[in-house]
């Protein structure tokens, strides 16, 4: 039986640092292993940073989700 990992929280500063590393050419696979995060999480942070510049869920909702 696998033990579930406790949910971790990340600061906006940490998320921004990882996005900047990616934008400066660091490979996603290296970052995922180095920081022990999920690939989907890194992709989400990159997308949020590029669309709204915010990591807050409220700021990243589509118009449909806001209704």
Steps between C-alpha positions, in 0.01 A plus 500: 500500500636840406488780750344819374737794504374795706374792295767763455456871448730722301556873528442726202869587523597133461261452208635811330860382548422171328318674214801731454739203498288341229484821296879531530545160339506248784344170393166405655612143571802628695284735704241233575766267642697772677200655677290181528187646341250364249543591134136610484558739789794666327299525177214662693730759658658584163156542341371715787809718487467554126125566494435717806832532680325375812504163672167561676226264382244782494705705254545205265138396452351517154202725435276194506630391839451851645123490434 
